[in-house]
Amino acid sequence: MNNIYVYCEIEDGIVADVSLELLTKGRSLAATLGCKLEAVAIGHSLDKIDEQIFPYGADVLHVFDDARLSPYTSLPHTVILVKLFGQEKPQIALMGATSIGRDLGPRVSSALGSGLTADCTSLEIGDHEEKKENKVYKNLLYQIRPAFGGNIVATIINPECRPQMATVREGVMKKEVLNPSAKGEVKIHNVSRYVSDSDFAVSVIERRMEKSKTNIKGSPIIVAGGYGVGSKENFQLLYELAAVIGGEVGASRAAVDAGFVEHERQIGQTGVTVRPKLYIACGISGQIQHVAGMQESSIIISVNNDPNAPINAIADYVITGSVEETLPKMIKYYKNNTK
């Protein structure tokens, strides 16, 4: 049981950001363990997929190319991974906590009897001592995630079963090119040896995909509001500030639940994870569920009338005051000093 495997999600020949983020993290984990990082690409027209994957640190790429494998359907992808992992016996297997990963991961882990930790926010390598058995487990995967509604952060380990499987949400890990001209070993598998016609019992007749109207994850500046903003009307101040400084508007779950803003702008454990250069938190208390989705921001400014709000503990700058008083001043200043 040697290497680390990352299942790569592919749409229209493009590898998903969450998969590239996992390759980046997988590379650092593999370096710690002294093993190889292997990627798995399942789909169709994957001739040049290696050009996207190897720069992020993969040593080996397993390719399963068949017209019937795209778009994604549960059974054939599950069968391929189960058989591949059964043969190769990886010690760690990672995939995105997306609609595909949340469907595929439990199926594969159940078939292999390995267990799976969902929605991890951090992955590390460490040891574990089982005092009752007087036994020490070396180089385990620490699968770290919020638990009990985000009130604690749990570290989950899997000492006995392999592979150690985890899903990670998009944006949690940092995507970073290791070597733009990197090359690796490509293993092209005969799909017919893994799946049969009966595995393609379900076929996708038609797909309709609507792209998100917002780009919160890719925005370098985010102006986010919480329940403390007070109303949907007050949220217009956030939109105005974001327009002046070239940012996007985000929100905490409390603001979304109150109907101040639409769900696609929600940031946090049950929303999107972001890491902008500037994060302006307006009327956000700073519960762990929200902090988990924005704590990697380069600079955090808190605007809150409560000087003891938890968000202030992680903020680089704190403005004590109400949103109604503070934001108009910020908007006026930026307008007067922005070319």
C-alpha positions as CSV (number, residue, x, y, z in Angstrom):
1,M,0.0,0.0,0.0
2,N,2.1,2.8,-1.3
3,N,0.9,5.8,-3.2
4,I,-1.6,8.7,-3.0
5,Y,-4.4,8.8,-5.6
6,V,-6.5,11.8,-6.6
7,Y,-9.7,11.3,-8.7
8,C,-9.8,14.2,-11.2
9,E,-13.2,15.6,-12.2
10,I,-13.2,16.6,-15.9
11,E,-15.8,18.7,-17.7
12,D,-15.4,19.5,-21.5
13,G,-11.8,18.5,-21.3
14,I,-11.0,20.8,-18.4
15,V,-9.9,19.5,-15.0
16,A,-11.9,21.0,-12.2
17,D,-10.2,23.4,-9.9
18,V,-11.0,21.3,-6.8
19,S,-9.0,18.4,-8.4
20,L,-6.0,20.6,-9.1
21,E,-6.2,21.9,-5.5
22,L,-6.1,18.2,-4.3
23,L,-3.2,17.5,-6.6
24,T,-1.3,20.4,-5.0
25,K,-2.1,19.1,-1.5
26,G,-1.5,15.5,-2.5
27,R,2.0,16.5,-3.7
28,S,2.9,17.8,-0.3
29,L,1.5,14.8,1.4
30,A,3.4,12.5,-0.9
31,A,6.6,14.3,-0.2
32,T,6.0,13.8,3.5
33,L,5.4,10.1,3.1
34,G,8.1,9.6,0.4
35,C,5.7,8.1,-2.0
36,K,4.3,8.9,-5.5
37,L,1.2,11.0,-6.3
38,E,-1.1,9.3,-8.9
39,A,-4.0,10.9,-10.7
40,V,-7.1,9.2,-12.2
41,A,-8.8,10.6,-15.2
42,I,-12.1,9.0,-16.4
43,G,-14.0,10.4,-19.3
44,H,-13.7,10.9,-23.1
45,S,-11.3,12.7,-25.4
46,L,-8.6,12.8,-22.7
47,D,-5.6,12.9,-25.2
48,K,-4.1,16.1,-23.7
49,I,-5.3,15.8,-20.1
50,D,-1.8,15.1,-18.9
51,E,-0.8,18.7,-19.9
52,Q,-3.2,20.0,-17.2
53,I,-2.4,17.4,-14.5
54,F,1.4,16.9,-14.4
55,P,2.3,20.6,-13.7
56,Y,0.6,20.2,-10.3
57,G,2.9,17.4,-9.2
58,A,1.4,14.1,-10.3
59,D,4.0,11.4,-11.0
60,V,1.6,9.0,-12.7
61,L,-1.7,9.5,-14.6
62,H,-4.2,6.7,-15.1
63,V,-6.4,7.3,-18.1
64,F,-9.8,5.6,-18.8
65,D,-11.1,7.0,-22.1
66,D,-14.4,5.9,-23.5
67,A,-17.3,7.8,-25.0
68,R,-19.7,6.1,-22.6
69,L,-17.8,7.5,-19.5
70,S,-18.7,11.1,-20.2
71,P,-20.8,12.7,-18.8
72,Y,-20.4,11.2,-15.4
73,T,-22.7,8.4,-14.3
74,S,-22.3,6.5,-11.0
75,L,-21.9,2.9,-11.8
76,P,-19.1,2.8,-14.4
77,H,-16.9,5.3,-12.5
78,T,-17.5,3.4,-9.3
79,V,-16.6,0.1,-10.8
80,I,-13.4,1.4,-12.4
81,L,-12.2,3.0,-9.1
82,V,-13.0,0.0,-7.0
83,K,-11.1,-2.3,-9.3
84,L,-8.2,0.1,-9.8
85,F,-7.8,0.6,-6.1
86,G,-8.1,-3.1,-5.5
87,Q,-5.2,-3.7,-7.8
88,E,-3.0,-0.8,-6.9
89,K,-3.8,-0.6,-3.2
90,P,-3.3,3.1,-2.5
91,Q,-2.8,4.3,1.1
92,I,-4.7,7.5,0.5
93,A,-7.5,8.4,-2.0
94,L,-8.8,11.9,-2.4
95,M,-11.7,13.5,-4.4
96,G,-13.6,16.8,-4.4
97,A,-16.7,17.2,-2.1
98,T,-18.7,18.1,-5.2
99,S,-22.0,16.6,-6.4
100,I,-19.9,14.0,-8.2
101,G,-17.5,13.4,-5.3
102,R,-20.3,13.1,-2.8
103,D,-22.0,10.5,-5.0
104,L,-18.8,8.6,-6.0
105,G,-16.8,8.6,-2.7
106,P,-19.3,6.8,-0.5
107,R,-19.9,4.1,-3.2
108,V,-16.2,3.4,-3.6
109,S,-15.4,3.5,0.1
110,S,-18.4,1.2,0.9
111,A,-17.3,-1.3,-1.7
112,L,-13.8,-1.4,-0.4
113,G,-14.8,-1.3,3.3
114,S,-12.5,1.6,3.9
115,G,-14.6,4.4,5.4
116,L,-14.6,8.0,4.2
117,T,-14.4,11.4,5.9
118,A,-16.5,14.0,4.0
119,D,-15.9,17.8,3.6
120,C,-12.5,18.0,5.1
121,T,-11.0,21.4,5.7
122,S,-7.4,20.2,6.3
123,L,-5.3,17.1,5.6
124,E,-2.1,16.3,7.5
125,I,0.2,13.4,8.1
126,G,0.9,12.3,11.7
127,D,1.2,9.4,14.2
128,H,-1.4,8.0,16.6
129,E,-0.8,6.0,19.8
130,E,-3.5,3.5,20.8
131,K,-2.8,3.3,24.6
132,K,-5.2,0.5,25.3
133,E,-3.5,-1.8,22.8
134,N,-0.1,-0.2,23.4
135,K,0.3,0.3,19.7
136,V,1.6,3.2,17.6
137,Y,0.4,3.9,14.1
138,K,2.8,5.8,11.9
139,N,2.1,8.2,9.1
140,L,-1.7,8.3,9.2
141,L,-3.8,10.8,7.3
142,Y,-5.3,13.3,9.7
143,Q,-8.7,14.1,8.2
144,I,-9.7,17.4,9.8
145,R,-13.2,18.8,9.5
146,P,-15.8,20.8,11.5
147,A,-18.2,18.6,13.5
148,F,-21.4,19.0,15.6
149,G,-22.7,21.9,13.5
150,G,-19.3,23.5,13.3
151,N,-19.0,23.9,17.1
152,I,-15.8,21.8,17.2
153,V,-13.0,20.8,14.8
154,A,-12.6,17.0,14.7
155,T,-9.5,15.1,13.6
156,I,-10.5,11.7,12.2
157,I,-8.1,8.9,11.5
158,N,-8.4,5.4,9.9
159,P,-5.6,3.2,11.5
160,E,-6.5,-0.1,9.9
161,C,-8.5,0.1,6.7
162,R,-7.1,1.3,3.3
163,P,-7.3,3.4,1.4
164,Q,-7.8,6.3,3.8
165,M,-10.4,8.2,1.9
166,A,-11.5,11.9,2.2
167,T,-13.4,14.5,0.2
168,V,-12.4,18.1,0.3
169,R,-14.5,21.1,-0.8
170,E,-13.4,23.5,-3.6
171,G,-11.4,26.4,-2.4
172,V,-10.2,24.8,0.9
173,M,-6.8,23.9,-0.5
174,K,-4.5,26.2,-2.4
175,K,-4.0,25.5,-6.2
176,E,-0.4,25.9,-7.1
177,V,1.6,24.9,-10.2
178,L,4.8,22.9,-9.2
179,N,6.5,22.8,-12.6
180,P,4.8,24.1,-15.8
181,S,6.8,21.8,-18.0
182,A,6.6,18.7,-15.8
183,K,6.1,15.3,-17.4
184,G,5.1,12.0,-15.9
185,E,4.1,8.4,-16.6
186,V,0.8,7.9,-18.5
187,K,-1.0,4.6,-18.1
188,I,-3.8,4.1,-20.6
189,H,-6.1,1.4,-19.4
190,N,-8.4,-0.8,-21.5
191,V,-11.8,0.2,-20.2
192,S,-13.5,-3.1,-21.3
193,R,-11.3,-4.9,-18.8
194,Y,-12.9,-2.9,-16.0
195,V,-16.5,-2.4,-17.0
196,S,-19.1,-4.4,-18.8
197,D,-22.2,-3.3,-20.9
198,S,-24.4,-3.8,-17.9
199,D,-22.5,-1.1,-16.0
200,F,-23.8,1.4,-18.5
201,A,-27.5,0.7,-17.7
202,V,-28.0,4.4,-17.1
203,S,-27.4,6.9,-19.9
204,V,-27.7,10.7,-19.8
205,I,-30.1,11.8,-22.5
206,E,-29.9,15.5,-22.1
207,R,-28.0,17.9,-19.9
208,R,-28.9,21.5,-19.0
209,M,-26.2,23.4,-17.1
210,E,-26.6,27.0,-15.9
211,K,-23.5,28.8,-15.0
212,S,-23.4,30.8,-11.8
213,K,-24.1,34.5,-12.2
214,T,-21.5,35.3,-9.5
215,N,-17.8,34.6,-9.2
216,I,-17.2,34.9,-5.5
217,K,-14.5,32.2,-5.5
218,G,-12.4,34.0,-8.1
219,S,-12.8,37.5,-6.8
220,P,-9.7,39.2,-5.2
221,I,-12.0,41.4,-3.1
222,I,-15.1,40.3,-1.2
223,V,-17.5,42.5,0.8
224,A,-19.5,40.1,2.9
225,G,-22.5,40.8,5.1
226,G,-24.0,39.0,8.1
227,Y,-27.3,39.2,10.0
228,G,-25.9,42.3,11.6
229,V,-26.4,44.2,8.3
230,G,-30.0,44.4,9.4
231,S,-32.0,44.2,6.2
232,K,-32.1,43.5,2.5
233,E,-32.1,47.2,1.9
234,N,-28.9,47.7,3.9
235,F,-27.2,45.0,1.8
236,Q,-27.4,47.6,-1.1
237,L,-24.6,49.4,0.7
238,L,-22.4,46.3,0.3
239,Y,-23.2,46.1,-3.4
240,E,-22.3,49.8,-3.8
241,L,-19.0,49.4,-2.0
242,A,-18.2,46.2,-4.0
243,A,-18.9,48.1,-7.2
244,V,-16.6,51.0,-6.3
245,I,-13.6,48.8,-5.3
246,G,-14.1,46.1,-7.9
247,G,-15.2,43.3,-5.6
248,E,-18.0,40.7,-5.2
249,V,-20.7,40.5,-2.5
250,G,-20.8,37.5,-0.1
251,A,-22.8,36.6,2.9
252,S,-23.0,34.5,6.0
253,R,-25.6,31.8,6.4
254,A,-27.6,33.9,8.8
255,A,-27.9,36.6,6.2
256,V,-29.0,34.1,3.6
257,D,-31.5,32.5,5.9
258,A,-32.9,35.9,6.7
259,G,-33.5,36.5,3.0
260,F,-31.1,39.4,2.7
261,V,-29.3,37.8,-0.2
262,E,-29.4,34.7,-2.5
263,H,-27.8,31.4,-1.4
264,E,-25.2,31.4,-4.2
265,R,-23.4,34.1,-2.3
266,Q,-23.1,32.2,0.9
267,I,-19.6,31.7,2.3
268,G,-18.7,29.2,5.0
269,Q,-19.0,25.6,5.9
270,T,-22.3,25.2,4.1
271,G,-21.4,27.6,1.3
272,V,-18.3,28.3,-0.7
273,T,-14.7,28.6,0.5
274,V,-12.8,31.7,-0.5
275,R,-9.3,33.1,-0.1
276,P,-9.4,36.7,-1.5
277,K,-6.7,39.3,-1.1
278,L,-9.2,41.5,0.8
279,Y,-12.2,40.4,2.8
280,I,-14.4,43.0,4.4
281,A,-16.8,41.4,6.9
282,C,-19.8,43.7,7.6
283,G,-22.0,42.8,10.6
284,I,-20.7,39.2,10.7
285,S,-20.2,37.8,14.2
286,G,-17.6,35.2,13.2
287,Q,-19.0,31.8,14.1
288,I,-16.7,28.9,13.2
289,Q,-19.0,27.8,10.4
290,H,-18.4,31.1,8.5
291,V,-14.7,31.5,9.5
292,A,-13.9,28.0,8.0
293,G,-14.8,29.5,4.6
294,M,-12.8,32.7,4.7
295,Q,-10.0,32.5,7.2
296,E,-7.3,32.1,4.5
297,S,-8.0,35.6,3.2
298,S,-4.9,37.7,2.9
299,I,-6.3,40.8,4.7
300,I,-9.5,40.8,6.8
301,I,-11.3,44.0,7.8
302,S,-14.2,43.7,10.3
303,V,-16.9,46.3,10.4
304,N,-19.0,45.5,13.6
305,N,-20.7,47.5,16.3
306,D,-19.7,44.8,18.8
307,P,-16.0,45.2,19.8
308,N,-16.0,41.7,21.2
309,A,-17.3,39.9,18.1
310,P,-15.4,36.7,17.4
311,I,-14.6,37.8,13.9
312,N,-12.4,40.6,15.4
313,A,-10.0,38.0,16.7
314,I,-8.9,37.0,13.2
315,A,-9.3,40.4,11.6
316,D,-6.2,42.5,10.6
317,Y,-8.2,45.7,11.0
318,V,-11.3,46.3,13.1
319,I,-13.7,49.2,12.6
320,T,-16.1,49.5,15.5
321,G,-19.4,51.0,14.3
322,S,-22.6,50.2,12.5
323,V,-22.8,49.2,8.8
324,E,-25.1,52.1,8.1
325,E,-22.6,54.6,9.5
326,T,-19.4,53.1,8.3
327,L,-20.0,51.9,4.7
328,P,-21.3,55.2,3.3
329,K,-18.0,56.8,4.5
330,M,-16.0,54.1,2.9
331,I,-17.9,54.4,-0.3
332,K,-17.4,58.2,-0.4
333,Y,-13.7,57.9,0.4
334,Y,-13.1,55.2,-2.3
335,K,-15.0,57.3,-4.9
336,N,-12.9,60.3,-4.1
337,N,-9.6,58.5,-4.2
338,T,-10.1,55.9,-6.9
339,K,-8.9,56.7,-10.4
